[in-house]
Amino acid sequence: MNTRIFKTAASVVFILLVMVGSFALAHILKDSEVARSTIEQFGYRGMFVIAVVTGLNLFIPIPAATFAPVFVSAGFPLPAIIVVLTAGTLVADIVGYLIGVSGRHIARHAHPGLEARIESFARVHHSLVVPLVFLSSAFAPFPNEVVLIPLAFIGIRFRILFLPLLAGTIVYNTLIAYGLTGTFEYFF
């Protein structure tokens, strides 16, 4: 079996297991006062931390919104969950952007001729940045850093990326959170 196919299949199985685990935990929370109070104790801060950690994870990308059924079962309103998860994801995206900026500074000193080519590339493809950031953050099943780090590396300013990133992340978290919560409610 091809290693690439195996890794892809393993990642898909892992993500499905996380989703099933989230459903199982949400089902337990419906009946367990102790589990519900534990989630409530961590509250929105816990959601925020989960969003930052899952947002920074480039190797096993699990959307923070996957845990929305757990938070809903603990009594949190879904719109507030989406806002908190979006804020945490944006913090992770800023860290990813800063990694790209750091890479640009390192490359500038290590390979001085590279900077002119990067700036030329950025000028030519500048009009594609906003749609790329929005579409990838709204509909692509991979971390936003996959797009943000290279864009930061080529010198695109964060202020250009922020609004499409925010809008796309809201769309993505809303789709995942409502979709998984609706699926959970349908089956349980």
Order of alpha helices (4+ residues) and beta strands (2+ residues): alpha-alpha-alpha-alpha-alpha-alpha-alpha-alpha
